[in-house]
Amino acid sequence: MRGRKMRMVSRINEFRGELERNIEQKLWKAGFYVEGDAKRMVPVDTGNLRSSIHTTVSNLTATIGSKVFYAPFVELGTVKMYPRPYLRPAFENNRSKIASLFNAGSI
């Protein structure tokens, strides 16, 4: 009985690993959808902000953004500057494509 239980645990862990890899691939794809649109939508002065937009995937979470210090000011605005959002609209434009990546039939 113990050997049977060990094989089952091993199979469950194997399946979990496959599932996590599948989800990670879909997160990368979803991130690149948003990243591409954000790069097309971002206001450009020097091009520094546009070239700094990137996607990372870690712990089954995709993050799309920039480490440029003024990126949040452009997205959200300041008391002296109107917002010029590019990340939120990029996500909204891709919401249905992202949802279809993760529908039950595609995992």
DSSP file (Angstrom, degrees, kcal/mol; ACC not computed):
  #  RESIDUE AA STRUCTURE BP1 BP2  ACC     N-H-->O    O-->H-N    N-H-->O    O-->H-N    TCO  KAPPA ALPHA  PHI   PSI    X-CA   Y-CA   Z-CA
    1    1 A M     >        0   0    0      0, 0.0     4,-2.0     0, 0.0     5,-0.2   0.000 360.0 360.0 360.0 -39.2    0.0    0.0    0.0
    2    2 A R  H  >  +     0   0    0      1,-0.2     4,-2.3     2,-0.2     5,-0.2   0.905 360.0  51.3 -63.2 -42.1    2.8    2.4    0.8
    3    3 A G  H  > S+     0   0    0      1,-0.2     4,-2.1     2,-0.2    -1,-0.2   0.874 108.9  51.7 -62.3 -38.0    4.5    2.0   -2.6
    4    4 A R  H  > S+     0   0    0      2,-0.2     4,-2.0     1,-0.2    -1,-0.2   0.905 109.8  48.8 -64.9 -42.4    1.1    2.7   -4.3
    5    5 A K  H  X S+     0   0    0     -4,-2.0     4,-2.5     1,-0.2    -2,-0.2   0.903 110.1  51.6 -64.9 -41.4    0.7    5.9   -2.3
    6    6 A M  H  X S+     0   0    0     -4,-2.3     4,-2.4     1,-0.2    -2,-0.2   0.900 109.5  49.6 -63.1 -41.2    4.2    7.1   -3.1
    7    7 A R  H  X S+     0   0    0     -4,-2.1     4,-2.4     2,-0.2    -1,-0.2   0.892 110.9  50.5 -64.7 -38.1    3.6    6.5   -6.8
    8    8 A M  H  X S+     0   0    0     -4,-2.0     4,-2.5     2,-0.2    -2,-0.2   0.922 110.5  48.0 -66.4 -43.3    0.4    8.5   -6.6
    9    9 A V  H  X S+     0   0    0     -4,-2.5     4,-2.5     1,-0.2    -1,-0.2   0.910 111.7  51.5 -61.6 -41.7    2.1   11.4   -4.8
   10   10 A S  H  X S+     0   0    0     -4,-2.4     4,-2.1     1,-0.2    -2,-0.2   0.910 110.6  47.6 -61.6 -43.1    4.8   11.3   -7.4
   11   11 A R  H  X S+     0   0    0     -4,-2.4     4,-2.7     2,-0.2    -2,-0.2   0.882 110.6  52.0 -65.8 -38.9    2.2   11.5  -10.2
   12   12 A I  H  X S+     0   0    0     -4,-2.5     4,-2.6     2,-0.2    -2,-0.2   0.927 111.0  47.1 -63.5 -44.6    0.4   14.3   -8.5
   13   13 A N  H  X S+     0   0    0     -4,-2.5     4,-2.2     2,-0.2    -2,-0.2   0.881 111.7  51.4 -64.2 -37.8    3.7   16.3   -8.3
   14   14 A E  H  X S+     0   0    0     -4,-2.1     4,-2.1     2,-0.2    -2,-0.2   0.929 111.8  46.3 -63.6 -45.9    4.5   15.5  -11.9
   15   15 A F  H  X S+     0   0    0     -4,-2.7     4,-2.7     1,-0.2    -2,-0.2   0.898 110.4  53.8 -63.2 -41.3    1.0   16.8  -13.0
   16   16 A R  H  X S+     0   0    0     -4,-2.6     4,-2.7     1,-0.2    -1,-0.2   0.917 108.1  50.0 -60.1 -43.9    1.4   19.9  -10.8
   17   17 A G  H  X S+     0   0    0     -4,-2.2     4,-2.2     2,-0.2    -1,-0.2   0.913 111.4  48.0 -61.5 -43.7    4.7   20.7  -12.5
   18   18 A E  H  X S+     0   0    0     -4,-2.1     4,-2.3     2,-0.2    -2,-0.2   0.918 112.5  49.4 -62.3 -43.6    3.2   20.3  -16.0
   19   19 A L  H  X S+     0   0    0     -4,-2.7     4,-2.5     1,-0.2    -2,-0.2   0.911 110.9  49.2 -63.2 -43.9    0.2   22.5  -15.0
   20   20 A E  H  X S+     0   0    0     -4,-2.7     4,-2.5     2,-0.2    -1,-0.2   0.890 111.2  49.7 -64.4 -39.2    2.5   25.2  -13.6
   21   21 A R  H  X S+     0   0    0     -4,-2.2     4,-2.3     2,-0.2    -1,-0.2   0.904 111.1  50.0 -65.1 -40.6    4.7   25.2  -16.7
   22   22 A N  H  X S+     0   0    0     -4,-2.3     4,-1.9     2,-0.2    -2,-0.2   0.927 112.7  45.9 -62.6 -45.8    1.6   25.5  -18.9
   23   23 A I  H  X S+     0   0    0     -4,-2.5     4,-2.4     1,-0.2    -2,-0.2   0.907 110.8  53.7 -63.9 -41.9    0.2   28.4  -16.8
   24   24 A E  H  X S+     0   0    0     -4,-2.5     4,-2.3     1,-0.2    -1,-0.2   0.907 107.5  50.6 -61.0 -42.0    3.7   30.1  -16.9
   25   25 A Q  H  X S+     0   0    0     -4,-2.3     4,-2.1     1,-0.2    -1,-0.2   0.906 111.4  48.4 -61.5 -41.3    3.8   29.9  -20.7
   26   26 A K  H  X S+     0   0    0     -4,-1.9     4,-2.7     2,-0.2    -2,-0.2   0.863 108.9  53.6 -67.8 -35.9    0.3   31.4  -20.9
   27   27 A L  H  X S+     0   0    0     -4,-2.4     4,-2.8     2,-0.2    -2,-0.2   0.911 108.2  49.8 -64.7 -41.8    1.4   34.2  -18.5
   28   28 A W  H  X S+     0   0    0     -4,-2.3     4,-2.4     2,-0.2    -2,-0.2   0.937 112.4  47.6 -60.2 -46.0    4.4   35.0  -20.7
   29   29 A K  H  X S+     0   0    0     -4,-2.1     4,-1.8     2,-0.2    -2,-0.2   0.933 113.2  47.4 -61.8 -46.8    2.1   35.2  -23.8
   30   30 A A  H  X S+     0   0    0     -4,-2.7     4,-2.0     1,-0.2    -1,-0.2   0.913 111.5  51.9 -60.2 -43.5   -0.5   37.3  -21.9
   31   31 A G  H  X S+     0   0    0     -4,-2.8     4,-3.1     1,-0.2    -1,-0.2   0.891 107.9  51.0 -61.0 -40.5    2.3   39.6  -20.7
   32   32 A F  H  X S+     0   0    0     -4,-2.4     4,-2.4     2,-0.2    -1,-0.2   0.836 105.8  55.9 -69.8 -31.2    3.7   40.1  -24.2
   33   33 A Y  H  X S+     0   0    0     -4,-1.8     4,-1.9     2,-0.2    -2,-0.2   0.969 114.7  39.0 -58.1 -52.1    0.2   41.0  -25.5
   34   34 A V  H  X S+     0   0    0     -4,-2.0     4,-2.9     1,-0.2    -2,-0.2   0.912 114.6  53.4 -67.1 -43.5    0.0   43.8  -22.9
   35   35 A E  H  X S+     0   0    0     -4,-3.1     4,-2.4     1,-0.2    -1,-0.2   0.922 108.2  50.5 -58.1 -45.6    3.7   44.8  -23.3
   36   36 A G  H  X S+     0   0    0     -4,-2.4     4,-1.5     1,-0.2    -1,-0.2   0.926 113.6  43.7 -60.6 -46.4    3.4   45.2  -27.0
   37   37 A D  H  X S+     0   0    0     -4,-1.9     4,-2.0     1,-0.2    -1,-0.2   0.898 111.7  54.0 -66.9 -39.3    0.3   47.4  -26.8
   38   38 A A  H  X S+     0   0    0     -4,-2.9     4,-2.2     1,-0.2    -2,-0.2   0.910 107.8  50.7 -61.1 -40.8    1.8   49.4  -24.0
   39   39 A K  H  < S+     0   0    0     -4,-2.4    -1,-0.2     1,-0.2    -2,-0.2   0.834 112.3  47.1 -66.6 -31.4    4.9   50.1  -26.1
   40   40 A R  H  < S+     0   0    0     -4,-1.5    -1,-0.2    -5,-0.2    -2,-0.2   0.804 118.6  41.0 -76.1 -28.6    2.7   51.3  -28.9
   41   41 A M  H  < S+     0   0    0     -4,-2.0    -2,-0.2    45,-0.1    -3,-0.2   0.692  86.9 105.9 -94.2 -21.6    0.5   53.5  -26.7
   42   42 A V  S  < S-     0   0    0     -4,-2.2     2,-0.1    -5,-0.2     8,-0.1  -0.327  78.4-109.9 -65.5 137.9    3.1   55.1  -24.4
   43   43 A P        -     0   0    0      0, 0.0     2,-0.5     0, 0.0     7,-0.2  -0.442  36.5-144.9 -63.8 140.5    3.9   58.7  -25.1
   44   44 A V        +     0   0    0      1,-0.1     0, 0.0    -2,-0.1     0, 0.0  -0.937  41.4 143.7-119.0 126.1    7.4   59.0  -26.5
   45   45 A D  S    S-     0   0    0     -2,-0.5    -1,-0.1     0, 0.0     0, 0.0   0.619  94.5  -3.9-113.6 -68.8    9.9   61.8  -25.9
   46   46 A T  S    S-     0   0    0      0, 0.0    -2,-0.1     0, 0.0     0, 0.0   0.627  92.1-119.1 -99.0 -17.5   13.3   60.2  -25.8
   47   47 A G  S  > S+     0   0    0     -4,-0.1     4,-2.4     3,-0.0     5,-0.2   0.347  82.5 117.2  92.3  -5.2   12.1   56.6  -26.1
   48   48 A N  H  > S+     0   0    0      2,-0.2     4,-1.0     1,-0.2    20,-0.1   0.921  75.6  45.5 -62.2 -45.7   13.6   55.6  -22.7
   49   49 A L  H >> S+     0   0    0      1,-0.2     4,-0.7     2,-0.2     3,-0.7   0.937 112.9  50.2 -64.8 -46.3   10.2   54.8  -21.2
   50   50 A R  H >4 S+     0   0    0      1,-0.2     3,-1.1     2,-0.2    -2,-0.2   0.925 111.3  47.9 -58.6 -45.7    9.0   52.8  -24.2
   51   51 A S  H 3< S+     0   0    0     -4,-2.4    -1,-0.2     1,-0.2    -2,-0.2   0.683 107.5  58.2 -71.6 -15.2   12.2   50.7  -24.3
   52   52 A S  H << S+     0   0    0     -4,-1.0    15,-0.4    -3,-0.7     2,-0.3   0.572  76.7 108.1 -91.2  -8.3   12.1   50.0  -20.5
   53   53 A I    <<  +     0   0    0     -3,-1.1     2,-0.3    -4,-0.7    13,-0.2  -0.542  48.4 158.9 -71.6 128.1    8.6   48.4  -20.6
   54   54 A H  E     -A   65   0A   0     11,-2.8    11,-2.3    -2,-0.3     2,-0.4  -0.953  36.5-124.3-149.0 164.9    9.1   44.7  -20.0
   55   55 A T  E     -A   64   0A   0     -2,-0.3     2,-0.3     9,-0.2     9,-0.2  -0.911  22.5-179.9-113.3 137.8    7.3   41.5  -18.8
   56   56 A T  E     -A   63   0A   0      7,-2.4     7,-3.0    -2,-0.4     2,-0.4  -0.979  10.7-158.1-131.5 150.6    8.4   39.2  -16.0
   57   57 A V  E     +A   62   0A   0     -2,-0.3     2,-0.3     5,-0.2     5,-0.2  -0.997  24.5 150.6-129.5 127.8    6.8   36.0  -14.7
   58   58 A S  E >   +A   61   0A   0      3,-2.4     3,-1.0    -2,-0.4    -2,-0.1  -0.971  64.4   4.6-155.9 139.8    7.4   34.7  -11.2
   59   59 A N  T 3  S-     0   0    0     -2,-0.3     3,-0.1     1,-0.3    -1,-0.1   0.879 129.2 -57.7  52.1  43.2    5.4   32.6   -8.8
   60   60 A L  T 3  S+     0   0    0      1,-0.2     2,-0.4   -40,-0.1    -1,-0.3   0.828 115.5 114.9  57.2  35.6    2.6   32.2  -11.4
   61   61 A T  E <   -A   58   0A   0     -3,-1.0    -3,-2.4     2,-0.0     2,-0.4  -0.997  55.0-149.0-135.5 130.1    2.2   36.0  -11.6
   62   62 A A  E     -A   57   0A   0     -2,-0.4     2,-0.4    -5,-0.2    -5,-0.2  -0.830  12.6-168.3 -97.4 136.8    2.9   38.1  -14.7
   63   63 A T  E     -A   56   0A   0     -7,-3.0    -7,-2.4    -2,-0.4     2,-0.5  -0.993   4.5-173.8-125.6 127.5    4.2   41.7  -14.2
   64   64 A I  E     +A   55   0A   0     -2,-0.4     2,-0.3    -9,-0.2    -9,-0.2  -0.984  37.4  91.2-120.0 125.3    4.3   44.2  -17.0
   65   65 A G  E     -A   54   0A   0    -11,-2.3   -11,-2.8    -2,-0.5     2,-0.3  -0.960  60.4 -91.4 179.7-163.6    5.9   47.6  -16.3
   66   66 A S        -     0   0    0     -2,-0.3   -13,-0.1   -13,-0.2   -17,-0.1  -0.975   7.9-148.5-139.5 148.6    8.9   49.8  -16.2
   67   67 A K        +     0   0    0    -15,-0.4     2,-0.2    -2,-0.3   -14,-0.1   0.366  61.8 122.2 -97.1   3.3   11.6   50.6  -13.6
   68   68 A V    >   -     0   0    0      1,-0.1     3,-1.9   -19,-0.1    -2,-0.1  -0.514  68.8-130.9 -65.8 129.8   12.0   54.1  -15.0
   69   69 A F  T 3  S+     0   0    0      1,-0.3     4,-0.3    -2,-0.2    -1,-0.1   0.766 102.5  49.5 -59.6 -28.4   11.2   56.4  -12.0
   70   70 A Y  T 3> S+     0   0    0      1,-0.2     4,-1.9     2,-0.1     3,-0.3   0.452  80.2  98.5 -92.9   1.2    8.8   58.6  -14.0
   71   71 A A  H <> S+     0   0    0     -3,-1.9     4,-2.3     1,-0.2     5,-0.2   0.907  83.6  48.9 -55.2 -45.9    6.7   55.8  -15.4
   72   72 A P  H  > S+     0   0    0      0, 0.0     4,-3.0     0, 0.0     5,-0.4   0.847 107.8  55.9 -64.8 -30.2    4.0   56.1  -12.7
   73   73 A F  H  > S+     0   0    0     -3,-0.3     4,-2.0    -4,-0.3    -2,-0.2   0.894 109.5  45.5 -67.6 -38.7    3.8   59.9  -13.3
   74   74 A V  H  < S+     0   0    0     -4,-1.9    10,-3.6     2,-0.2    -1,-0.2   0.941 118.4  42.9 -67.6 -46.6    3.1   59.3  -17.0
   75   75 A E  H  < S+     0   0    0     -4,-2.3    -2,-0.2     8,-0.2    -1,-0.2   0.918 131.3  21.6 -64.7 -45.6    0.5   56.6  -16.3
   76   76 A L  H  < S-     0   0    0     -4,-3.0    -3,-0.2    -5,-0.2    -2,-0.2   0.613 100.2-135.7-104.4 -15.5   -1.3   58.3  -13.4
   77   77 A G     <  -     0   0    0     -4,-2.0     2,-0.2    -5,-0.4     5,-0.2  -0.143  11.4-118.5  83.0 174.8   -0.4   62.0  -13.8
   78   78 A T  B >   -B   81   0B   0      3,-2.6     3,-0.5    -4,-0.1    -5,-0.0  -0.775  38.0 -86.3-138.1-177.8    0.6   64.5  -11.2
   79   79 A V  T 3  S+     0   0    0     -2,-0.2     3,-0.1     1,-0.2    -2,-0.0   0.743 132.5  37.7 -66.7 -20.3   -0.8   67.8   -9.9
   80   80 A K  T 3  S+     0   0    0      1,-0.2     2,-0.4     2,-0.0    -1,-0.2   0.427 117.7  51.0-108.7  -1.4    1.0   69.5  -12.8
   81   81 A M  B <  S-B   78   0B   0     -3,-0.5    -3,-2.6    -8,-0.0    -1,-0.2  -0.995  76.9-124.0-143.0 132.3    0.5   66.9  -15.5
   82   82 A Y        -     0   0    0     -2,-0.4    -5,-0.3    -5,-0.2     2,-0.1  -0.406  42.1 -99.1 -67.6 148.5   -2.5   65.1  -16.9
   83   83 A P        -     0   0    0      0, 0.0    -8,-0.2     0, 0.0    -7,-0.1  -0.407  29.1-166.8 -67.3 145.9   -2.3   61.3  -16.9
   84   84 A R        -     0   0    0    -10,-3.6    -8,-0.1   -11,-0.2    -7,-0.1  -0.638  18.8-160.1-129.8  73.3   -1.4   59.6  -20.1
   85   85 A P        +     0   0    0      0, 0.0   -10,-0.1     0, 0.0    -9,-0.1  -0.220  30.9 151.9 -62.5 141.8   -2.2   56.0  -19.4
   86   86 A Y     >  +     0   0    0    -44,-0.1     4,-1.2     3,-0.1   -45,-0.1   0.488  69.2  52.8-136.8 -32.8   -0.7   53.3  -21.5
   87   87 A L  H  > S+     0   0    0      2,-0.2     4,-2.4     3,-0.1     5,-0.2   0.949 109.6  46.0 -76.2 -49.7   -0.5   50.2  -19.2
   88   88 A R  H  > S+     0   0    0      1,-0.2     4,-2.7     2,-0.2     5,-0.2   0.939 115.6  46.1 -61.4 -46.6   -4.1   50.1  -18.1
   89   89 A P  H  > S+     0   0    0      0, 0.0     4,-2.7     0, 0.0    -1,-0.2   0.884 110.2  54.8 -63.1 -35.0   -5.5   50.6  -21.6
   90   90 A A  H  X S+     0   0    0     -4,-1.2     4,-0.9     2,-0.2    -2,-0.2   0.909 110.9  45.5 -63.1 -40.6   -3.1   48.0  -23.0
   91   91 A F  H >X S+     0   0    0     -4,-2.4     3,-0.9     2,-0.2     4,-0.6   0.948 112.8  49.7 -65.8 -47.6   -4.4   45.5  -20.4
   92   92 A E  H >< S+     0   0    0     -4,-2.7     3,-0.9     1,-0.3     4,-0.4   0.887 107.3  55.2 -59.5 -40.0   -8.0   46.4  -21.2
   93   93 A N  H 3< S+     0   0    0     -4,-2.7    -1,-0.3     1,-0.2     4,-0.2   0.764 116.3  38.1 -63.1 -24.8   -7.4   46.0  -25.0
   94   94 A N  H <X S+     0   0    0     -3,-0.9     4,-2.7    -4,-0.9     5,-0.3   0.353  82.6 106.8-108.8   4.1   -6.2   42.5  -24.4
   95   95 A R  H <X S+     0   0    0     -3,-0.9     4,-2.6    -4,-0.6     5,-0.2   0.892  83.1  45.2 -53.7 -46.6   -8.5   41.4  -21.7
   96   96 A S  H  > S+     0   0    0     -4,-0.4     4,-2.2     2,-0.2    -1,-0.2   0.889 113.1  50.2 -69.5 -37.7  -10.5   39.0  -24.0
   97   97 A K  H  > S+     0   0    0      2,-0.2     4,-1.4    -4,-0.2    -1,-0.2   0.903 113.0  47.3 -64.2 -39.9   -7.4   37.5  -25.6
   98   98 A I  H  X S+     0   0    0     -4,-2.7     4,-1.2     2,-0.2     3,-0.2   0.923 110.8  51.2 -67.1 -44.0   -6.0   36.9  -22.1
   99   99 A A  H  < S+     0   0    0     -4,-2.6     3,-0.4    -5,-0.3     4,-0.2   0.898 108.0  52.7 -60.2 -40.2   -9.2   35.4  -20.9
  100  100 A S  H >< S+     0   0    0     -4,-2.2     3,-0.8     1,-0.2    -1,-0.2   0.819 102.6  59.2 -68.2 -28.4   -9.3   33.0  -23.9
  101  101 A L  H 3< S+     0   0    0     -4,-1.4    -1,-0.2    -3,-0.2    -2,-0.2   0.874 112.7  39.4 -61.7 -35.8   -5.8   31.9  -23.1
  102  102 A F  T 3< S+     0   0    0     -4,-1.2    -1,-0.2    -3,-0.4    -2,-0.2   0.243  83.2 128.8-103.8  12.8   -6.9   30.7  -19.7
  103  103 A N  S X  S-     0   0    0     -3,-0.8     3,-2.0    -4,-0.2     4,-0.4  -0.315  74.0-105.5 -67.2 157.8  -10.3   29.2  -20.6
  104  104 A A  G >  S+     0   0    0      1,-0.3     3,-0.7     2,-0.2    -1,-0.1   0.765 115.8  58.9 -57.4 -30.4  -10.9   25.7  -19.3
  105  105 A G  G 3  S+     0   0    0      1,-0.2    -1,-0.3     2,-0.1    -2,-0.1   0.641 102.2  52.9 -76.4 -13.2  -10.5   24.1  -22.7
  106  106 A S  G <         0   0    0     -3,-2.0    -1,-0.2     1,-0.2    -2,-0.2   0.460 360.0 360.0-105.0   0.0   -7.0   25.4  -23.3
  107  107 A I    <         0   0    0     -3,-0.7    -1,-0.2    -4,-0.4    -2,-0.1   0.465 360.0 360.0 -89.6 360.0   -5.2   24.2  -20.2
